[in-house]
Amino acid sequence: MILAQLAVVGAVGGIAVGVYDSQQRRQRRRIVAEKTRIEALFENGTDCIAAVTFDGDTPVVRDVNPAFEATFGYPVEEIRGRSLDEVIVPPKADDEATAINDRARSGDRFAETVRRRTADGDHRTFRLRAIPLSEEGLAIDGYAVYTDVTERQRYAQRLADLHDATRRLMAADAPDEVASEGVRAADEVLGLDLTGAFLATEDESALEPAAV
């Protein structure tokens, strides 16, 4: 009876070990496939990619691709070995960056919209994807992939502003109110340098300033 029980326990243990090994192999294959895919995008992709390792809580730059160099304005030789946060995170985003690092170090795969600073001081909006690599023996801990969405976000904001301007124009009652809202929209939304608007007199013989 005891021998039978031991045999059952051994069989179950063997199955468990086999399942664990199979899961580990699948995990390794997934990580290698992910690394291969990112490496294929590294040289020719339009996304900005930084390969990093963690020194404690600090993401250290090991390599960046040409798109990263062109967008952020830093040659790889200048930032290799430095903290990625020190290079591109604005001071007001330090807490956000710390939270992102904590998630990345824990092996979490995620995406967030962030603001980052370029070498010339410009602040741009990116969709950040954190891709951790947990396999031992790899030279890096993961990738930070930045997709520049600055223009897309500006376009969306301009559309929203145009909708607001249209609502204000439709709500205006008097001609001078319509003119004022039109000048305001041209200046603030469309970026047109208009100094004023003019309305025709009742007999249409002259133009009178309605908004300046």
C-alpha angles and dihedrals in degrees: 000000000000091000090052091051091049090050091052092048090049092049092049091047091050091051091049092050090048092051091048092049091048091051091049092051091050090049092051091048091050092050093047091048091049091049091048092050093050092046089053089054093042099085102029106026125106093222118095109244129190122186109211143181124199121242098191103304095342123099105221120202114240098166142346130199128240092261090057091050092049097045100041096033098231123123111223092242089062097054106028108121093018129111110271089215092053090054104045112008115100114231093247090057097056094108092048091050091050091054090049091051092051091053093046093049090052090058096254117154111211147140130227138171110243141171116234135182125236127212092264092053097258116143116219134180120241139179102229120205117191113207111184122197109206098178114118118238096037118128093229137041097218150308133273108208117195121194111193108231097163097115092042090053092046090051091050090049092049091052090051090049091049090052090051091049091049091052091050092049092050091049093051114104107186125058092240090054090052090049093049092050090047093053091046093051092047091052103039102032107027098029093230117155100231117160097191151327129249132206127205118248118247092265090044090232096123146010123246126197111256100171130013 
